[in-house]
Amino acid sequence: MTNSPLTVLRKQFKTKEEEILEDFFTFLRIPSISSEPDYRAEVRACSDWLVEYLQSMGFKTQVWPTKGHPVVFASHLQAGSDKPTLLIYNHYDVQPVDPLEEWETPPFEPHVRNGQVYARGAQDNKGQCFYTLQGLKLLLEKDGKFPINIKLCIEGEEECGSVSLPEVLKAKKKELKADYLAIVDLSLRDANTPAITLGTRGLITMDLTVEGAKSDAHSGSNGGLLYNPIHALVEILSKLRDTTGKITIPGFYDDVVSISEKERAKYSFILDENQYQADFGVKPTGGEKAFSAIERAWIRPTLEINGIVGGYTGQGFKTVIPAKASAKISCRLVPNQHPDTIGKAVSAYIEKLAPAGISVKVNLHVGRGKPVRADANSKVVQAFAQAYSEVFEKPCEFILEGASIPIIPELTEASEAQVVLIGLGLQDDQIHAPNEHFGIDRIEKGALIIARSIELLGG
Amino acid sequence: MTNSPLTVLRKQFKTKEEEILEDFFTFLRIPSISSEPDYRAEVRACSDWLVEYLQSMGFKTQVWPTKGHPVVFASHLQAGSDKPTLLIYNHYDVQPVDPLEEWETPPFEPHVRNGQVYARGAQDNKGQCFYTLQGLKLLLEKDGKFPINIKLCIEGEEECGSVSLPEVLKAKKKELKADYLAIVDLSLRDANTPAITLGTRGLITMDLTVEGAKSDAHSGSNGGLLYNPIHALVEILSKLRDTTGKITIPGFYDDVVSISEKERAKYSFILDENQYQADFGVKPTGGEKAFSAIERAWIRPTLEINGIVGGYTGQGFKTVIPAKASAKISCRLVPNQHPDTIGKAVSAYIEKLAPAGISVKVNLHVGRGKPVRADANSKVVQAFAQAYSEVFEKPCEFILEGASIPIIPELTEASEAQVVLIGLGLQDDQIHAPNEHFGIDRIEKGALIIARSIELLGG
């Protein structure tokens, strides 16, 4: 197999590895934090960088403005209208970086340690976006063209809920029309096992604010008098799950479809709890006690408090009863839960729990998404599964993903394409956390998978 | 009564009011925030200012260094050893100012609106310290001397729990020796009713930290797997009080002494709930439902969460399961609860509540204090009560205070003096909160009370 298509591509990659890494670092250095308004200019600079990079590869580009951050669209349609079209989705925005003091090297100054690139976005999703581009480059450098038509949709608001994308998708249906849709933002189970994701959980997020007295008050003079909003918040939040981890919100589980034995057989339904402990420092003890760990992560919905703040949180102590306290909550959803229905149920239940002397307000966010299931037998899933198997030299597994890519249902609908969910993330990549990192070996594997899948779809 | 001692003093004050206010503003402009390490130099500058001011009045001063902020000690012993000595306690440090954005005028730029001086410390305790100094000045200006010996102990760490003072008090027993001890850091029930406080609640404060995974994790991939430390924190905190507001910590109420009908008759045991609502915007709905509002504020212990933080609390949203979450807790204590006993009981109970996959740590603070009761029949209480009655032209009430001055028991012991707790604070002065303020009329009343009490103690 010295001259297999894969061998040729691999050799090409190796030859240019240094240059590839340089480009990657440039991409990573742009602090495109989409959820923090102060970084607006940096997010824009990142989209500019992508446009220039894609143009230099021979793509035609468009920048679709939104109320938030722009979408970068690129197309290479030389294959002609008798050939199928693959639309690839990535995002170029990244998570915030706090707690900043826990980063071993600054989040926007990439460093390599033990073959891993450390930087915010190194995996999620700049790393995965970047190997996509490298895969395309390999093919263009090898053949001067693609065997199928290629479109790219790279958004800048995934980390703040893809707020603007749905509207854009509706307006750009013609541009987005495709036969296949690859979402490149997923993970493997472990570094050595190829895996394609057949579904993600849905998402609804919200803010909760609890208010008491009209201003902060002294907790000595007023302790026993004022109803402390932090206590009210804590009491409310503690009532959202019972002692078995079950979510207590009326109607929360009503639309959950239980998974059949036949469907379950398609998946590799195991979680290595020792590996998990090695990755995270603790056993997976969260969620509903009535279910196994992998069920809790894949096929059960969740309710998590993602942030809480109230009163004095600085150094020292302040004997204060604050005027207000607040929390951020997210729910992960499984088929057939709908984010709107769940959002309303959570919000109504929380508002009913307000004690006397306390007002409670829930603000449901607009960035929300339905749970997703892909068709294991579709041409696009089969092609990518073969590419994964070739690159890893192992049969490709099918898995599910606990995280959400809220935009997948809308992208599927806008493009009218068969969807495949792929990626090379690993559990311990520290995405959304300090010291995020991504292996250089995975930049190579990812580029090869993209290139081979396109060849297979064109064959 | 045209030439009563009070009339003379009042005239003196009115003549110099402008100059007095100028001095007050200078004192208020120094941001002596003791609990924030960044303000160390400013706290020091404030003690320097006091020293200079006291020396200009003819006091001998000493600055007692501590591991934290210095204690200013001043004495005026001209009356001679056959006359009694009054030791007066104040503090010159102030609370932090956050949330800064809620101040109508900057906290360290005093402004007068409707006869009220707005600034951090305007009441607590620079206002009360300042009228003490003015009262002394009035007497010195009138008579050139005091009828008794005067000592002042003005500390710089009250707002961070008087951490260093106990050690200083033990070392300076000789200097602090006195017959009477006036603690000038208390409040009235309303602006028109003179009142002396016969007791305060004790205090124990602590930090609570809850830790899960070794770093922050994505709440999609790990939701249902990791035990979220915010949930653990919320669950633990919600178990510290039951639905009737009763504190559930084993042994918490064991040492609480119920107050006799005879003792109760001494006090004005009423809270005007409508006035409270006008001051705070809400009715007093907190605390133990089994007790009346005033009982909850005066003679019942509390447990309050004074701060809580975990996860992402900035703008937008971050789908994170944080590695840790934390809270600050304080308990107000009544006779005969001991801060050490209660601290241990709370700490032990909390640590026992940690769920699997979560570690919990409680850090008890050293700044703590016992509850206090003063003797209504002592000479010092009687003298101050008469001075209050003269200045307000009404009989003086006896009240209790829900807040704590942890240092009173130690001060009483070090000075071997009869204690009186006085002050002119009001519920809506916004101490420990944005827009703290103090009435100029109370600077005058306070100065007159101090001056007249000293005359009465010397008579």
Interface residues (C-beta under 8 A of the other chain):
Chain A: S34 S35 E36 P37 Q95 P96 D98 P99 E102 E159 C160 G161 S187 T200 R201 L203 T205 G212 A213 K214 S215 D216 A217 H218 S219 G220 S221 N222 G223 G224 L225 L226 Y227 N228 I230 H231 L233 V234 E235 L237 S238 K239 R241 L271 Y276 F280 G281 V282 K283 P284 T285 G286 G287 E288 F291 A293 R296 A297 R300 T302 E304 I305 N306 G307 I308 V309 G310 G311 Y312 T313 G314 Q315 G316 F317 K318 T319 V320 I321 P322 A323 A325 S326 A327 K328 S330 R332 P355 A356 G357 I358 H365 G367 E401 G402 A403 S404 Q427 Q430 I431 H432 A433 P434 N435
Chain B: S35 E36 P37 Q95 P96 D98 P99 E102 E159 C160 G161 S187 T200 R201 L203 T205 G212 A213 K214 S215 D216 A217 H218 S219 G220 S221 N222 G223 G224 L225 L226 Y227 N228 I230 H231 L233 V234 E235 L237 S238 K239 R241 L271 Y276 F280 G281 V282 K283 P284 T285 G286 G287 E288 F291 A293 R296 A297 R300 T302 E304 I305 N306 G307 I308 V309 G310 G311 Y312 T313 G314 Q315 G316 F317 K318 T319 V320 I321 P322 A323 A325 S326 A327 K328 S330 R332 P355 A356 G357 I358 H365 G367 E401 G402 A403 S404 Q427 Q430 I431 H432 A433 P434 N435
